[in-house]
């Protein structure tokens, strides 16, 4: 507290000195020299080249990503209990007005398919569910998006499914429902993909899947693409992950680049929130018109923020998505309720704009003042973020402080992560809160939760291990268990890689001393 007060006082003194300077000196802004004819000609040439490249890109997208009667952009999500339900969404041309999904228990062969079944009638094996259809006019196409939620499924069971119009089908995909009780959980976490998604992000998502093919879900912390309503960019995003999206459920939270003016709005109105602090809604536009048609996510959040503010429980873990782009204050009471009434041992929170930024000029002070008090009070275990296009990972933190020594054992805290998976990179400024950091590096994170232990790995685009840590929940103190938020005691985080090693060394030293005595 003393340090913060001294910094504030120093800033105030600097402000007084600056204000006492002559006004003429403050107003002296260097004026840019007018462009020379050669510079004007070069700028015009560059502008025309950029326009030509953009037009060529558009023509490619119009050809490659045109919707047809064949289902594409097939993607698994959840809007219910992951143990007993599974949502799937896909796209077709507008000529497909009625669509269905079919699901069956996975077998060792093709017995579920009407064309190949040789055992009992397929009708006994396959369940057909009518889809909900939603029309979307994007900047490139008119298309229909269809969604089905398969319900009354058995926990921890493998299923196959396909989608289509009854005659034209997708391939058969396969997935496994979650367990209905705490069991080991694996998931992949990505920061911003955003730019040149097909060219540079494809190998990242495919490499991550290769390293964790049995992941229960893939979490995206915003800025999946660069321009909110550029359907061609969404086409690249779906193409990059391909059939992985049809096999592993996607959990997504929106970033500022998922916000923009709807298609058809004059370009000057489409002011994206490229700055640091989340912008006012009027300045950054609306959530992408593609978001809700293509993702079937939970609607248990705030009215008006459905499928961007939500939570779900899976195998002893509560996963919470917040929308850091708009109505941040409105989300506070909702978040408190979700954190306070949490029966799960582990909690993961994701949103786009970092509470602790990896660069001083990108600080989100207002957001931190709104949300950090609740995060400190209920101490979710992992806070997964994006936005800053660098990598930064804290140790266990609470109230702006890293917890070490006795405080680490006796208090609870959260680990904050900022990551980037795409090729767009920003400047990194190392801060005291960072225990690991990286610049100019594409990363993906593999996270496993098993009983009382969470294992975390960050790997570079070529699969090289870059950062890792383990966290273990210590047993809660009996007298504190009843009073702890969510029913858990103040029993602490233990950083296994550090504390366990120290304890082991002390134990060995004691044994040696006894032997010597």
N, C-alpha and C positions, 0 to 999 in steps of 0.2 A: 504493500500500500504506500509506503514511504517513497519508493522509487517512482511509482506512478504520479504521486503528488508533485514530486520534484520536476518530473518531465512536463507536467501540465503548467507548473509555474514558469518554467523556462520558456515554454511556447508562448505564454501570455506576455512575458517580457519582450520576446522577439517581436510579437505582434505590436506592442506599444512603440517599439523603436521604429518599426516599419511605418506605422501610421504617422509618426512625427516627422517623417521625411517630407520634403517639399512636394506638393502635388504635381508640379511640373516634372519632377524626376520620376514619379510613379507613372505618369502618362506617356513617358518616352518609350514607345514601342517601335523597335526597328522596322522600317518599311521595306518590303521586298522590292527589289529593282524590277522594272518592267522587263518582260521577256524580249529577247532579241528576235529578229525575224527567223533566224536559224532554230532557236529554241521553240518558237511557235510552230514552225514546220515539223519539228521532231515530235512535239506533243500531239499534233494533229495526226501524224503518221501512227503514233502509238495508239491513239484513240481508235482509229480506223481498224488497226490490226486486232485490238481487243474486241471490237464489235464484230469483226469477221469471225474470230475464234468462237465468240459466244453464239453466233448464228450457226456455225458449223456444229457446235455442241448440241444445240437445240434440234437440228435436223437429225443428228445421230440418235438422240433420245426419242424423237418422234417415230423413228423406225424400230429401235431396239425395244422400247418399253411400251409399245402400243398394246392395249388390252385386247384379248381375243376371247373366244368361247372356252378356251382351255384355262383352268384355274392357275393363277400365279400369285406371287407374294403371300404364300401360305405361311402363317405364323401362329405359334402356340402362345397363349397368355392364360392368366387366371382371372376370373371375376367371382370366384366362389372358393370353397374349401379345396385346397390342392390334393387332399387325400381322397376326395369323392367326386371331383368334377374336373373338367378340362375344357377350356375355350379355344376355338380355332377360328381364324379370320382369313379370308382370301379375296382376290379381285378377279373380275371378268369384264368382258365387254357388256354394254347395256342391253344387248340382245338376250342375255341370260337374265331372266326376270324371276325365275324360281330356282332355288338351289337347295341342296341337301348335304348333310354329312353322314357318313356311315362309320360305325365303330364295331369292333369285335375283339374278343380276347385273343392275345397273341398266341400262335401255335408254332410248332417247329417246322411247319410247311405252309403251303398256300390254301389250306382247307377252308379259309374264311371267304375266298373269292368265288363268286358264282361261276366264273369261267374255268376254274380248276378244281373245285370241290368234288370229292369222290366219296365222302363219308355222309354224315347226316345232312339233311337239307340245310342250305345256307341260311334260309329264313330263320332258323333256330339260333344261328350264331350271330348274325349281323343285325344291329339296331340302326334304323334310319331316322334321322332327326331333321326336320325342316329348318332352313336357315332364315335369319332375319336379313333383309336386303336394304342397303342404304346407297342412294345415288350420290356421286361426287363429281363435280365439275372442277377439275384442276386447271393449272395454267397450260397444260398440254392436251388433256383428254377429258372425255366424259366416260365414266366407268361405274360399275356397280360393285360395292363391297358387301360380302356376305359373311355372316358370323353364326356359329353354332356353339352352344355350351352343352357338352355331354355331361349328364348328371347320373346319380345313383351308381357311381363306379365303386369298385372295391379298392380299399387302400393297398398300397405297395403291390400293385398288379400291373403287368405289361399289357398294353392294348395296341391294336393297329387301327388306323382310320384312313379314310380318303374323303375328298370333297369334290363336288361337281353338280351337274344339272340332271343327273339320272342316266345320261348316256355318254357324256364326255366327263372323264374323271381325272383327278390328279393321280400320282402314284400312291401306293399304300405307305403311309408313314407309321412310325412306332414311337410310343412314349411309355413311361411308367408313372403311375400315380404315387404321390407321397405317402409315407406312413402316417397313421393317425395317432402316433405317439412319438415322444422324443427318440430320435435315432440320428446317427451320423449324417451330416448335411454338407453338401459340396456346392459351391457356386462360383461363377466367374464375374468379375467386376471390370467394367470399362469406363474410363474417362472419355472426353470428347473424341469422337471419330471425325466428324464435321467436314473436313475438306478432302478432295481427291479420294473419296471413299473407295471407289472401285480400284483405283491404282495402288493406293498405299495402305488402306485399312484391311483389305481382303486377307492378306497374309497374317495379320494380327488376330482377327477373329477365328480364322481357321487353325492357326497355331495354338491358340488358347483351347479350342475344342479338342485338338489332338492331345494336349497335355491333360485335359480333364473331360474325357468323353462321356463320363457318367455324371456330369454336373446336373443338379436338380433344377437350376435356372441360370439365366445370364442377366446381369443387372447393368443397365446403362444410366450413367449419372448426367444425362442431358447433352445437348448439342450433338445429336446423332447425325445431323446434316447441317449445311451452312445457311441455306435460304429456306425459311419455314415452308413456303408454298411452292417450291420448285419440285414438281413431280418427278423430273428426271433425276434429281439428287436422291429422292426416296427410292427410285428405281435402282440406283447404284447401291444404296444401303441394303436393300433386299437381295440384290444380286451378290453382293460381297459375302453375306452370310449364307445365302442359298438355302439348301435343305436343312441346315443346322437349325434355322428358325422353326422348321416344321417338326423338329425332334426334341428340342430343349426349350421350355417356356421362357419368354422374354419378360423382364420386369423393367419398365422404363419410367424415368422422371424427366420432365421437359426442361431444356435450357433456354437461354435467351434467343438462341438461333432457331428454336421452335416457335418463336413469336414473330409475326410480321403482318403486313396488310394482306387481306384476302386477294385472290386473283382478280385482276381487272382494275385494281386500285392504282391510280397514278403513282409512278415510281417515287416521286418526291415525298409522298405520304408514308411510304414504307420505310420508316426509320427504325432499324433494328437496334436492340439494346446492346451495343458493342462495348459500352463503358464498364466501369467497375461495379458501382452500386446498381441493383436492379432498378430499372426505369419505371416511370409512371406508365400505367396501362395505355393511356392515349398516345404516348410517344412510341411505344414498342409494338403496337398493333395487337392482334389476337393470336391465340393458340392456333397452330397450323391446322388448316382445313383437313389435312390428311390424318391428324393424330387420332381422333376418336373413331373414324371409319376403319382404320387399319389395326388399331389395338383394342382388344376387348379386355379392359382392366377393371378392377373393383370400383364400385360406385358408392363406397361407404365413407367417403370424405365429405367435405363441405359442399353444400348445394352451389352449383355454378363452377366448381372445380373438380367435378367428377373425372375420374380416370387420370388425374394428375396429383391429387391428394387422396391417399388411400393407405390401407394396411392389410396385411394378411398374416396368418400364422402357419408355420410349416415345420414340423418335426422338432418342436421345442424352441423355435426361433420366431420372434415377431419382426417382420420387415415393414418399415414405414417409409412412404414416399411423401415428401413435402414439395410444394411448388414455390420456389424462391423468386419467381418472376412477378407475382402479383398477389395482392391481398395477404401480405405476410402477417400483419397483425391479426387478421381474422383467424388465422390458423393456430394461434397460440392456445386458446381454450380447447380447441379440438385435439391438439397435440397433447396437452396435459391429460385429458381424459384417456387417450389411447395409451400413454405411458403409465399413468397411475393404475389403470385397470388391465395390467399385463400379467398373465399367469405364466409366461414363458421365462426360462432361465436366461436366454440370450436375446439381445435386441440390436437390430441393424437399422440405421436411419440413412436415407439418401436424399439429397437435393443438389442443385447445380452450383449455386454461388457459395464459395467457401466461407466458413466462419473465420478461419485463419488463412489468409492468402499467402501465396508463395512469392508475392512481389508487393512492396510497400504501396506503390501507386494504385493497387487494385483492391485495397482494403474495403470490406463490406461492413462498415461500422454499425450502421442502423440495423442491418439484419442480425449482427452479433448481439446487439443490445436487446433485440426482441426475443431471439430464440435461445441464446446461450444460457440464460438463467434456468430455463426448463431442462436443458440438456445437462447442466450441472446438478440440478435437483434429482433427476431420475437416472442419470449416467448410463445412457445406452452404450453398448460396448464398442460399436464401430460407427463412425460418421463418414460416409462415402460421398465424395464431391468431385466436381470437375472445374471447368471454366478457365483456369489459369494457364493451361497448356504447358505445364511443367509438372514435376512430381515433388510432393512434400508429404512426409509422414511423421506424425508426432509420436511420443510415448504416451503413457496414460496421463491425461490432463484433466484438470478441474480448475475453474476460475482463473484462467490464463496461466496456470502454473503446471509444470511437469511434476508428477508425484514420484518421489524417490525415497529410498530407505524405509523408515518406519511409516511414513505417510503412504507409501505404496501398499504396505500391508494393511493399514488401518482405515483407509478411505477408498471410495470408489471413484472411478473416472472414466473417460472415454478416449479412444484413439481416433484422431482425425486424419483423413487421407485426402489428398488432392492428386488426381492422376490425369493422364492424357494418353489416348490410344491412336490418334490420327497424326498426320505429318505436320500440322500447323504448330509452331513452337514460339513461346514467348521467353522473355528474360526472367531468369531466376535470381532472387535475392534471398540468401540464406538468413533465416530468422532463428531466434533462440528456441522456438517451439519445435523445430524440425530435428528429428533424430536421423532421418534419411532424406535425401533430396536428389533430383536429377534434372538436367536441362537437355534439350535436343534429343530426347529419347522417347520412343513409342513404347508403351508398357501395357501389359494386362495383368490382372491380379487373380490368383487362385486361392480360395478361402475354404477351409474345412473346419467344421464344428463337430466335435465328438465328445459327448459327455461334458466334463468340466473344462475342456481345452479347445481353444481356437488356434488354428495354424494358418498363417498368412504368408503368401509368397507374391512378390512382384517380379515379373519376367519381362525382358526386353522383346522387341518384335521378332528376334531370331531365337527366342526361347531361353536366353541366358538368364540365370537367376541373378536378380539385382538386389533385392531386399527381402528379408524374411524375419518373422518373429512369432513367438508363441505366447498366448495368454492363457492363464488358468484361473478359474474362479476358486477362491478359498472358501471353505465352509463358513456360513454365517454364524456370528456369535449368537448363542441361544437366547440371551436376554434382548438382543436387538432385532431378532427375526420378525417379530410381530409388528414392529414399528417401521420397518424399512419400506420404502415405496415399492408397490407391486408385490409385497409379501417377502421381499428378500432383505437380508441383513446388510449391515455396512461392511460385512466381510469382503474382503478386498480382492482386487486384482493382484495377481502375482505374475511378474514377467519371468517366465520359466527360464529363458536363456540366461538371465542375470541372477535372479534370486536363488534359483535352484543350485546354480553353480557355486554361489557364495556359501549357501547352507552346506553343500557337499564338502567344500574345502574345510569349513569349520569343523564338521564332523570328523573328517580325516585327521585334522590337527589334534582334536580331543583324543582320538584313538591312539595316535602316536605318543601324546603326552602320558596317557595311562600306561602304555607299554613301557615307556622309559622309566616311569616311576616304579 
